[in-house]
Amino acid sequence: MAFALAQTKFLGVIDLKYGVWIYGSLMLLFSLYFIVVPQLTLQDWIAFVGITSPASALLVLQVIWPDKFAYAWANWYFSFLAYILGTLYIIMQTFLILKLKSEIGVGQIRFRMSEAGNPLSPQLVSDAHLSESSAEFVRQGLAALPKRYFDFQALYHENATEFEWENGEAVATTTASMLNLQLWLDWFFFLFFGYFTLINYSHFNEAKKWTDFTSQTWSLSK
């Protein structure tokens, strides 16, 4: 049986509105996370201001007024735009990571945390095996990686020791294969939120069936 683009149930069993609410709740949790972390990077600010905050606001509106077509419409178009931007990001990020792995080769990467707990840009332990241009590319590429992924990476260091303090920074060293985790996380979240974007579309599609565009009465119920 072919997969239908517009879904009628969230996960095939429950009403679509709960999927929409779960999506908004996840965005709200991300927003709270960005609020409580000690320091935000540029990528954090883009995600916080451009994605998670508006989605959180739409969640509140849809919970208070679940039968308003306008909010179902806004939620779908906003999530679609966010997913398009996410698609462009994931493609560029994938090429960057693959290029970094190719350039680094057998090099060791040192992940660092500040004393306040903020992730710092990772560095190669030694870039003597790289040309000057390759070493500069690797330095800039590692600095461009999303810092918040380091919270996950801190839990995975293969056979490396736990973070140790060195020159006022907590450090741990691992191989370049650590960058595989970055790819896995990127594509997992890409597919995960892709499904929720589909649910937002399906909810909007259902809302159109019960909407009288000639009046001011917009309702999702029959």
Backbone bond lengths (Angstrom), bond angles and torsions (degrees), N, CA, C in turn:
res aa  C-N    CA-C-N  psi(-1)  N-CA   C-N-CA  omega(-1)  CA-C   N-CA-C  phi
1 M - - - 1.470 - - 1.518 109.06 -
2 A 1.336 116.24 132.14 1.455 121.57 -176.92 1.527 110.62 -69.52
3 F 1.330 114.64 148.11 1.464 120.71 178.57 1.523 109.05 -79.52
4 A 1.322 116.64 122.14 1.466 121.04 -179.99 1.521 109.65 -80.45
5 L 1.331 116.38 135.65 1.461 120.04 -179.66 1.523 110.43 -63.09
6 A 1.324 116.85 -53.74 1.459 120.80 178.83 1.521 109.23 -82.46
7 Q 1.314 116.05 121.07 1.462 121.73 -179.23 1.530 110.49 -87.94
8 T 1.318 115.92 154.74 1.461 120.59 177.15 1.525 112.10 -105.93
9 K 1.350 116.53 -17.57 1.460 121.59 179.01 1.530 108.89 -140.92
10 F 1.322 115.71 147.94 1.449 120.85 173.47 1.523 109.14 -77.56
11 L 1.334 117.56 124.35 1.464 123.59 -174.55 1.523 112.04 58.78
12 G 1.330 114.98 18.34 1.459 120.42 177.10 1.504 115.62 80.16
13 V 1.360 118.10 0.56 1.465 118.78 -173.17 1.525 114.83 -132.34
14 I 1.325 119.38 -28.33 1.464 119.61 -174.66 1.518 111.02 -121.89
15 D 1.323 115.68 165.29 1.456 122.13 -176.28 1.523 111.71 -57.98
16 L 1.324 115.25 144.12 1.455 121.51 -177.35 1.527 113.35 -59.15
17 K 1.341 116.13 -32.35 1.461 118.55 -176.23 1.528 112.07 -62.23
18 Y 1.343 117.17 -28.39 1.460 119.32 178.46 1.524 111.52 -70.85
19 G 1.328 115.69 -33.68 1.451 119.20 173.75 1.517 111.31 -64.69
20 V 1.334 115.99 -41.06 1.465 120.87 177.08 1.523 110.17 -62.51
21 W 1.308 116.77 -41.79 1.467 120.65 -179.98 1.528 111.34 -67.85
22 I 1.325 117.16 -38.28 1.469 120.02 177.73 1.525 110.08 -64.00
23 Y 1.332 116.69 -42.29 1.465 121.04 176.68 1.524 110.38 -58.01
24 G 1.331 116.50 -48.57 1.457 120.27 179.22 1.516 112.21 -64.02
25 S 1.335 116.67 -36.72 1.469 120.46 179.46 1.527 110.90 -65.67
26 L 1.318 116.77 -38.53 1.466 120.15 176.50 1.526 110.49 -63.21
27 M 1.336 115.87 -41.63 1.462 119.49 177.64 1.529 110.77 -63.92
28 L 1.327 115.77 -36.84 1.467 120.07 178.01 1.529 110.75 -65.08
29 L 1.332 117.14 -41.43 1.453 120.83 177.63 1.526 111.45 -62.93
30 F 1.331 116.43 -40.77 1.461 120.14 176.49 1.528 110.32 -62.72
31 S 1.335 116.36 -40.60 1.464 120.08 178.98 1.524 111.01 -61.74
32 L 1.334 116.64 -44.48 1.461 120.68 178.12 1.522 110.91 -63.18
33 Y 1.313 116.32 -38.26 1.465 120.57 177.80 1.524 110.40 -60.93
34 F 1.330 116.50 -46.24 1.467 119.92 -179.98 1.529 111.26 -64.83
35 I 1.323 116.95 -29.65 1.472 120.17 -179.97 1.524 111.48 -71.94
36 V 1.334 117.11 -37.59 1.462 119.45 -173.01 1.528 113.91 -89.75
37 V 1.348 118.40 -18.28 1.461 118.26 -179.60 1.525 109.36 -67.75
38 P 1.339 117.05 148.70 1.468 119.54 -174.51 1.521 114.27 -63.68
39 Q 1.327 117.93 -34.37 1.457 120.07 -173.63 1.514 109.62 -149.64
40 L 1.336 116.49 138.08 1.453 121.39 -179.91 1.524 110.24 -107.91
41 T 1.333 115.50 140.83 1.451 120.47 173.80 1.529 108.57 -88.16
42 L 1.328 116.77 175.93 1.463 120.57 178.62 1.518 110.80 -60.28
43 Q 1.338 116.97 -42.22 1.464 120.46 178.34 1.522 111.35 -63.39
44 D 1.322 116.21 -37.20 1.470 120.06 176.82 1.522 110.66 -61.90
45 W 1.332 116.63 -45.58 1.469 120.77 -179.11 1.526 111.61 -63.09
46 I 1.328 116.84 -39.67 1.467 120.34 178.70 1.526 110.27 -62.07
47 A 1.340 116.24 -45.65 1.466 120.34 179.25 1.526 111.30 -66.44
48 F 1.334 116.61 -40.66 1.463 121.45 -176.75 1.526 111.67 -67.52
49 V 1.330 116.15 -51.78 1.471 120.87 -175.83 1.524 111.85 -77.84
50 G 1.334 117.01 -39.05 1.457 119.90 -172.53 1.509 115.98 -91.04
51 I 1.336 117.96 -19.02 1.466 119.83 -174.44 1.526 112.45 -125.59
52 T 1.325 117.31 -62.25 1.467 119.10 -169.77 1.524 113.42 -72.25
53 S 1.335 117.44 -38.12 1.470 118.96 -179.07 1.524 112.69 -65.98
54 P 1.364 119.65 -50.12 1.471 118.94 177.27 1.528 112.72 -60.69
55 A 1.336 117.12 -39.05 1.465 119.64 179.35 1.525 110.82 -65.11
56 S 1.327 117.08 -36.13 1.466 120.54 177.23 1.519 110.90 -64.89
57 A 1.336 116.70 -41.62 1.465 120.60 178.85 1.527 110.95 -63.33
58 L 1.346 116.56 -40.72 1.458 120.18 179.03 1.527 111.16 -66.99
59 L 1.320 117.22 -32.29 1.461 119.69 175.47 1.520 110.51 -60.08
60 V 1.321 116.77 -48.75 1.467 121.18 -178.84 1.523 110.35 -59.17
61 L 1.332 116.63 -44.81 1.468 120.82 -179.26 1.522 111.38 -62.78
62 Q 1.343 116.68 -40.05 1.462 119.70 -177.47 1.529 112.39 -75.53
63 V 1.312 117.09 -27.18 1.466 119.30 176.07 1.527 110.07 -73.75
64 I 1.336 116.66 -40.12 1.465 120.54 -179.44 1.529 110.89 -72.25
65 W 1.346 116.34 -42.89 1.469 121.88 -179.31 1.530 109.39 -123.03
66 P 1.324 118.23 75.53 1.469 121.11 -175.74 1.521 114.45 -68.52
67 D 1.342 118.18 -14.72 1.454 120.74 -177.01 1.526 113.38 -101.97
68 K 1.314 117.65 9.49 1.451 120.86 -179.48 1.531 110.23 -86.60
69 F 1.327 115.53 116.12 1.458 120.14 -179.73 1.526 111.69 -61.76
70 A 1.316 117.23 -36.85 1.466 121.18 -175.93 1.525 111.59 -58.04
71 Y 1.340 117.48 -37.52 1.459 120.15 -177.91 1.522 111.11 -75.85
72 A 1.339 117.51 -35.16 1.464 120.60 174.23 1.527 110.01 -63.77
73 W 1.332 115.92 -39.63 1.473 121.54 178.07 1.525 110.37 -64.76
74 A 1.323 117.67 -47.90 1.464 121.88 -178.52 1.524 110.85 -64.34
75 N 1.326 117.19 -39.91 1.455 120.92 -178.84 1.525 111.02 -63.87
76 W 1.342 116.63 -42.09 1.467 120.07 179.92 1.518 111.19 -65.92
77 Y 1.321 117.78 -48.91 1.462 119.41 -176.62 1.520 111.67 -67.37
78 F 1.313 117.20 -36.06 1.457 119.44 178.08 1.524 110.60 -66.82
79 S 1.334 117.31 -46.69 1.465 119.99 -178.52 1.524 111.39 -65.58
80 F 1.334 116.91 -32.65 1.466 120.36 177.47 1.525 110.63 -66.29
81 L 1.325 116.37 -45.07 1.468 120.31 177.94 1.525 110.44 -61.76
82 A 1.334 116.75 -43.56 1.470 120.64 178.90 1.524 110.57 -61.59
83 Y 1.338 117.05 -36.95 1.463 119.75 -178.91 1.521 111.54 -72.30
84 I 1.330 117.33 -35.50 1.464 120.37 175.82 1.524 109.93 -62.28
85 L 1.331 116.61 -45.46 1.463 120.33 177.45 1.529 110.42 -62.71
86 G 1.341 116.27 -39.35 1.457 120.53 177.73 1.525 112.11 -63.75
87 T 1.335 116.84 -35.70 1.460 121.08 178.24 1.525 111.06 -64.32
88 L 1.330 116.41 -45.11 1.466 119.87 177.40 1.522 110.64 -61.64
89 Y 1.334 115.78 -41.60 1.465 120.43 179.80 1.523 111.20 -62.96
90 I 1.340 117.11 -46.19 1.452 120.60 -174.50 1.522 110.86 -65.40
91 I 1.323 117.27 -35.39 1.467 120.30 178.19 1.525 110.63 -66.83
92 M 1.325 116.95 -47.76 1.471 120.26 179.61 1.523 110.94 -63.82
93 Q 1.344 116.50 -40.82 1.461 120.65 -178.45 1.530 110.86 -65.83
94 T 1.327 116.88 -38.32 1.457 120.43 179.68 1.516 111.10 -63.27
95 F 1.336 116.96 -46.38 1.461 120.43 178.65 1.528 111.14 -62.99
96 L 1.345 117.32 -38.25 1.456 121.04 179.09 1.529 110.75 -63.00
97 I 1.333 117.34 -46.71 1.457 120.79 -177.49 1.521 111.27 -66.39
98 L 1.329 117.21 -41.82 1.460 119.60 178.02 1.522 111.35 -63.14
99 K 1.325 116.61 -38.68 1.463 120.56 177.29 1.522 110.64 -67.11
100 L 1.339 117.67 -40.66 1.452 121.11 177.97 1.530 111.09 -61.22
101 K 1.330 116.99 -45.81 1.463 120.31 179.77 1.517 111.15 -60.97
102 S 1.327 115.72 -39.44 1.456 119.98 179.62 1.522 111.55 -65.76
103 E 1.331 117.00 -41.33 1.461 121.18 -178.16 1.529 111.40 -72.70
104 I 1.325 116.83 -41.65 1.466 120.90 -176.37 1.518 111.44 -69.10
105 G 1.332 117.07 -40.91 1.451 120.47 179.84 1.521 111.72 64.02
106 V 1.323 116.08 -114.56 1.462 121.28 -175.87 1.523 112.35 -94.38
107 G 1.315 117.48 8.94 1.453 120.48 -176.26 1.522 113.02 -67.35
108 Q 1.315 115.64 156.94 1.461 123.09 178.29 1.533 109.15 -101.37
109 I 1.330 115.83 136.75 1.466 121.21 179.87 1.522 109.18 -105.89
110 R 1.311 116.25 133.92 1.464 121.70 176.98 1.525 108.69 -104.27
111 F 1.326 115.53 116.87 1.456 120.87 175.61 1.516 108.72 -90.61
112 R 1.331 116.42 141.39 1.461 120.57 -170.86 1.523 111.22 -131.36
113 M 1.315 115.22 148.00 1.458 122.53 174.71 1.523 108.15 -130.12
114 S 1.331 117.15 140.89 1.457 120.24 176.26 1.522 109.77 -77.11
115 E 1.310 116.46 169.01 1.458 120.72 -179.09 1.522 111.14 -64.26
116 A 1.343 116.62 -27.19 1.462 120.93 178.71 1.521 112.09 -80.14
117 G 1.329 116.57 -5.11 1.462 119.82 179.46 1.507 114.14 96.47
118 N 1.331 118.50 4.10 1.460 121.24 179.14 1.524 110.52 -81.54
119 P 1.338 117.91 136.84 1.463 119.86 175.71 1.530 110.34 -70.76
120 L 1.310 116.66 136.93 1.456 123.18 176.55 1.526 109.11 -107.36
121 S 1.313 116.27 166.49 1.462 119.66 179.97 1.521 110.20 -62.93
122 P 1.329 118.13 132.55 1.471 119.73 176.77 1.526 110.40 -70.02
123 Q 1.306 116.21 159.27 1.459 121.24 -179.47 1.522 109.43 -136.97
124 L 1.337 116.00 154.13 1.449 119.63 170.76 1.521 108.83 -74.14
125 V 1.328 116.39 139.09 1.455 119.84 176.35 1.522 109.57 -62.84
126 S 1.323 116.30 -39.61 1.462 121.64 176.35 1.519 108.60 -149.70
127 D 1.333 116.35 132.79 1.460 120.41 177.14 1.527 110.85 -115.15
128 A 1.354 115.55 25.09 1.463 119.73 -178.29 1.525 112.15 -64.52
129 H 1.337 117.62 -25.03 1.462 120.89 -179.37 1.519 112.43 -82.35
130 L 1.338 118.00 -0.57 1.457 122.37 -178.81 1.519 111.12 -105.27
131 S 1.317 115.37 153.26 1.462 119.57 171.55 1.522 108.46 -72.29
132 E 1.324 116.38 167.26 1.468 119.90 -178.21 1.516 111.41 -60.83
133 S 1.350 116.68 -42.08 1.470 120.12 -179.06 1.533 110.92 -68.80
134 S 1.341 116.84 -39.17 1.463 120.05 178.84 1.526 111.23 -66.69
135 A 1.334 116.31 -40.73 1.463 120.25 179.84 1.524 110.44 -63.00
136 E 1.322 117.70 -40.04 1.461 120.79 178.96 1.525 110.83 -66.96
137 F 1.338 117.02 -40.33 1.465 120.80 177.62 1.528 110.58 -61.79
138 V 1.340 116.80 -42.94 1.461 120.81 -179.43 1.522 110.58 -64.84
139 R 1.326 117.18 -42.82 1.468 120.13 178.88 1.520 110.85 -60.22
140 Q 1.319 116.88 -45.38 1.466 120.60 -179.22 1.530 110.95 -70.07
141 G 1.333 117.39 -37.85 1.458 121.03 -179.74 1.512 112.22 -66.27
142 L 1.332 117.12 -43.42 1.464 120.61 178.41 1.521 110.84 -65.19
143 A 1.328 116.39 -37.65 1.467 119.85 178.97 1.522 111.74 -67.09
144 A 1.349 117.16 -24.48 1.470 120.98 -177.59 1.519 113.25 -85.29
145 L 1.329 118.08 -9.57 1.464 119.99 -179.50 1.529 110.65 -65.26
146 P 1.337 117.87 143.97 1.469 120.23 178.37 1.525 111.16 -58.47
147 K 1.305 116.79 122.27 1.458 120.93 -175.34 1.525 112.09 -65.58
148 R 1.342 117.37 -32.80 1.460 119.59 -174.35 1.518 112.37 -67.82
149 Y 1.331 117.96 -20.02 1.451 119.28 175.54 1.521 111.11 -67.83
150 F 1.322 117.63 -18.60 1.454 120.06 -179.77 1.526 111.02 -64.54
151 D 1.342 116.24 -24.42 1.461 118.96 176.18 1.522 110.60 -61.30
152 F 1.343 116.45 -36.18 1.457 120.59 175.44 1.523 110.40 -77.10
153 Q 1.321 116.21 -42.27 1.457 120.71 -176.34 1.527 111.95 -64.39
154 A 1.329 115.76 -27.73 1.465 119.43 179.07 1.522 111.56 -63.62
155 L 1.333 117.10 -18.76 1.459 121.28 -179.47 1.524 112.24 -92.14
156 Y 1.342 116.88 -3.47 1.466 120.14 -171.65 1.521 108.93 -138.94
157 H 1.322 116.60 104.62 1.465 120.32 -178.90 1.526 111.94 -132.72
158 E 1.297 116.83 24.53 1.459 121.00 -177.73 1.526 109.53 52.55
159 N 1.328 117.84 -117.09 1.461 120.37 -177.80 1.525 112.53 -100.21
160 A 1.325 116.84 15.40 1.457 120.24 -178.46 1.523 110.54 -75.60
161 T 1.322 115.85 159.78 1.458 120.53 177.56 1.523 109.71 -78.01
162 E 1.322 115.66 171.97 1.450 120.58 176.29 1.533 109.21 -67.90
163 F 1.316 115.92 168.09 1.453 119.90 178.50 1.532 110.30 -56.20
164 E 1.320 116.71 135.07 1.449 123.04 176.07 1.521 109.05 -122.81
165 W 1.331 115.67 148.28 1.463 119.83 -178.90 1.517 110.11 -81.66
166 E 1.335 114.61 131.81 1.457 120.85 -179.96 1.519 108.63 -149.61
167 N 1.325 116.87 118.05 1.469 121.81 179.86 1.527 111.71 55.41
168 G 1.326 116.00 40.04 1.453 120.16 177.04 1.508 114.99 79.82
169 E 1.357 117.08 8.85 1.453 120.59 -179.93 1.519 109.54 -129.28
170 A 1.323 116.06 146.89 1.459 121.06 174.17 1.524 107.73 -87.60
171 V 1.324 117.56 125.62 1.461 120.50 -174.24 1.526 110.46 -128.42
172 A 1.309 115.65 151.67 1.461 122.73 171.98 1.516 107.35 -149.86
173 T 1.316 116.77 140.57 1.455 121.68 -173.46 1.521 110.29 -113.38
174 T 1.329 115.60 139.89 1.453 120.60 177.42 1.520 108.52 -148.62
175 T 1.319 116.74 176.16 1.454 120.67 -177.41 1.524 110.82 -82.89
176 A 1.329 115.11 170.55 1.461 120.73 179.88 1.523 112.21 -65.25
177 S 1.336 116.93 -16.18 1.468 119.83 178.02 1.523 111.74 -64.51
178 M 1.343 116.59 -14.96 1.466 120.28 173.45 1.522 110.95 -54.85
179 L 1.332 116.24 -30.65 1.465 119.77 -178.75 1.524 111.60 -64.67
180 N 1.344 117.38 -19.36 1.463 119.55 174.95 1.524 110.75 -61.04
181 L 1.330 116.24 -37.12 1.463 120.02 179.13 1.518 110.74 -61.36
182 Q 1.334 115.91 -37.32 1.474 120.42 177.00 1.526 110.10 -59.35
183 L 1.325 116.62 -45.14 1.466 120.63 179.50 1.519 111.13 -64.06
184 W 1.334 116.72 -44.16 1.468 119.79 -179.47 1.523 110.67 -60.64
185 L 1.328 116.99 -44.69 1.456 120.12 -179.69 1.526 111.36 -64.54
186 D 1.329 115.79 -43.29 1.463 120.06 179.45 1.524 111.46 -56.64
187 W 1.328 115.99 -52.20 1.459 119.44 -174.74 1.520 112.34 -74.44
188 F 1.326 118.38 -29.75 1.462 120.37 175.36 1.524 110.11 -62.94
189 F 1.343 116.63 -50.68 1.456 119.89 -179.11 1.526 111.29 -66.67
190 F 1.331 117.16 -32.65 1.459 120.65 177.94 1.527 110.90 -61.90
191 L 1.329 117.20 -47.86 1.467 121.30 179.43 1.523 111.68 -71.70
192 F 1.344 116.00 -37.98 1.459 121.50 -179.63 1.528 110.69 -60.33
193 F 1.327 116.90 -50.07 1.455 119.65 -179.18 1.524 112.08 -78.77
194 G 1.327 116.59 -17.23 1.460 119.21 172.34 1.519 111.16 -63.35
195 Y 1.339 116.25 -40.17 1.458 119.64 177.73 1.523 110.77 -65.03
196 F 1.318 117.47 -41.12 1.460 120.04 179.46 1.530 111.10 -67.40
197 T 1.320 117.71 -32.75 1.463 120.30 175.10 1.522 109.98 -63.65
198 L 1.337 116.41 -39.92 1.466 121.22 176.08 1.520 110.69 -63.19
199 I 1.325 117.13 -39.53 1.466 120.50 178.56 1.523 110.06 -65.39
200 N 1.332 117.53 -40.51 1.467 120.38 177.34 1.524 111.26 -61.64
201 Y 1.324 116.33 -39.44 1.465 120.04 176.40 1.525 110.66 -64.88
202 S 1.325 116.86 -44.54 1.463 121.04 -178.30 1.528 110.57 -62.34
203 H 1.327 116.60 -40.37 1.465 120.81 177.68 1.521 110.70 -63.07
204 F 1.320 116.26 -43.60 1.466 121.09 176.63 1.526 110.50 -62.78
205 N 1.317 117.25 -40.87 1.463 121.15 -179.94 1.519 111.34 -63.93
206 E 1.341 116.14 -39.78 1.461 119.91 176.39 1.522 110.87 -67.01
207 A 1.324 117.14 -36.09 1.461 120.94 -178.55 1.524 111.53 -63.35
208 K 1.332 116.89 -34.26 1.469 120.09 -178.87 1.522 112.24 -63.46
209 K 1.324 117.28 -29.47 1.460 120.27 -177.05 1.517 112.31 -67.81
210 W 1.322 117.11 -27.97 1.454 120.76 -175.94 1.522 112.01 -110.05
211 T 1.315 115.41 21.44 1.458 119.57 -177.68 1.508 110.78 -107.52
212 D 1.327 115.78 129.59 1.456 121.76 173.60 1.514 107.45 -98.00
213 F 1.335 116.48 101.49 1.454 120.41 -175.92 1.527 112.62 -71.21
214 T 1.329 116.89 -8.88 1.469 119.57 -178.67 1.512 112.36 -92.93
215 S 1.334 116.53 -3.38 1.461 119.34 -179.70 1.513 109.94 -130.27
216 Q 1.297 116.08 179.58 1.465 120.97 178.57 1.520 111.21 -96.58
217 T 1.334 117.40 8.93 1.459 121.45 -179.84 1.524 108.92 -98.92
218 W 1.319 115.59 105.86 1.459 121.04 -179.73 1.524 107.98 -114.14
219 S 1.311 116.38 123.45 1.456 119.41 -176.54 1.517 110.22 -144.51
220 L 1.324 116.99 146.36 1.446 121.90 176.81 1.522 111.79 -89.90
221 S 1.319 117.04 -7.01 1.468 120.26 -177.95 1.515 110.11 -97.74
222 K 1.343 114.87 153.56 1.467 119.38 178.32 1.510 111.85 -67.87
